[in-house]
Amino acid sequence: MEERASPPPPPPPQYYDSKPQLPDIGHGTYVVQVPKDQIYRIPPPENARIAELHRKPPTKETNRTRCCCIVFIIIFLAIVILIGGVLGGLFSMVLTPTDPKFSIQHFLLQSKPRSQYKITIEAQNPNSNVDILYTEGGDVSLSLKNKKIASGDYPSFSQANLNSTNFDVTLKSSTTKLPKEVEESKKNDKKKVRVTFSLSINVQAQMKLSLLHSGSMTYKVTCRVTVNSLAKTTKVVSQECETKKQ
């Protein structure tokens, strides 16, 4: 009886790694895979601290610092104002400067190209130790029978103590037609026709003693002046000026 051939033995079991095969990327290099549901789930600690600072109200120390700064500024301004007032008061009480004096030296009517009056004024500083600073913004006007006929600007300049300064002002006529009295005096060269005007000056000034300055003061000067003629040879025959501090 023939013998049966025994079946061949089963092949040995093969084991496979469940991990996916990664490509060879070289020695010393690692690839980390993070699941998508874990990305950006936890914010960095720096962001958390910034959000916490914005959420918290200002501390008591911050409020106290701000209050101290405001109080310091208020006290500083009050001290500056107080010192200025004391210095200004001492200047007025101790020095008591004398008001400047004014007079008219020359008077001329110019009719071309437009009627205007050129007047030379002398300003006197009678103080022995105080300078006078005339600031911008002053004005000069000329009137005839209480009616203003011309106006101009007062110049700004500095005047030393015990000094006299002559300066010219040009007063432009407010109308093209001259007043009747002015026209008559201008035409009569041989027969002198006198005309009386009123000159008004409004000027702001400061008194100066070394580095110490007084506050701004406004002076109003009124001069009643009479000229012998408005023809070629014009002379001031009389004048009376008064200075008032406002």
Buried (B, 14 or more C-beta within 10 A) or exposed (E): EEEEEEEEEEEEEEEEEEEEEEEEEEEEEEEEEEEEEEEEEEEEEEEEEEEEEEEEEEEEEEEEEEEEEEEEEEEEEEEEEEEEEEBBEEBBEEBEBBBBBBBBEBBBBEEEEEBBBBBBBBBBBBBEEBBBBBBEEBBBBBBBEEEEBBBBEBBBEBBEBEBEBEBEBBBEBEEEEBBEBBBBBBEEEEEBBEBBBBBBBBBBBBBBBEEEBBEEBEBEBBBEBBBBBBBEEBEBEEBEBEBEEE
